[in-house]
Amino acid sequence: MDLPAQRVGTIRAFGTVSLVAGFMTTLLSMMSGYDGLEPHILAAFLILTGLGLRIEAAIADRKS
């Protein structure tokens, strides 16, 4: 496997993990009944990071 393809796969995997962690954080904070804003801010940050990484991987994969 060449290095650019391995890099794209790694970025895509980290993006997926970040998205899953963000959605799980959201679900767990909603089920717990916690009214604070901190878990939702963390979840939004994780989801946006995951989306950005997945978009970056798609663009890098398209170029190669």
KASUL-V394201 format. One record per residue. N is the residue number from 1. PSI is psi in radians with two decimals (* if undefined). D_CENTER is the distance of its C-alpha to the mean C-alpha in Angstrom with 2 decimals. Layout:
# KASUL-V394201
n-><N;N>
psi-><PSI;PSI>
d_center-><D_CENTER;D_CENTER>
This chain:
# KASUL-V394201
n-><1;2;3;4;5;6;7;8;9;10;11;12;13;14;15;16;17;18;19;20;21;22;23;24;25;26;27;28;29;30;31;32;33;34;35;36;37;38;39;40;41;42;43;44;45;46;47;48;49;50;51;52;53;54;55;56;57;58;59;60;61;62;63;64>
psi-><2.35;2.83;-0.78;-0.68;-0.64;-0.68;-0.77;-0.74;-0.67;-0.77;-0.75;-0.70;-0.78;-0.63;-0.74;-0.76;-0.72;-0.74;-0.81;-0.75;-0.69;-0.78;-0.64;-0.69;-0.75;-0.83;-0.76;-0.65;-0.55;-0.67;-0.47;-0.33;0.19;2.26;0.00;2.86;-0.31;-0.80;-0.58;-0.60;-0.76;-0.77;-0.74;-0.72;-0.78;-0.73;-0.77;-0.67;-0.76;-0.74;-0.76;-0.75;-0.71;-0.68;-0.75;-0.74;-0.68;-0.72;-0.75;-0.63;-0.61;-0.60;-0.51;*>
d_center-><24.22;24.13;22.05;20.17;19.13;18.03;15.96;14.24;13.63;12.22;9.77;8.79;8.64;6.54;3.83;4.96;5.51;2.86;3.24;6.54;7.19;6.94;9.11;11.22;11.89;13.04;15.16;16.68;17.62;19.19;21.08;22.37;23.99;22.94;23.72;22.17;19.59;17.74;15.35;14.44;13.91;11.60;9.62;9.74;8.71;5.51;4.94;6.62;5.14;2.12;5.54;7.52;6.77;7.43;10.33;11.55;11.80;13.62;15.92;16.69;17.42;19.65;21.59;22.52>
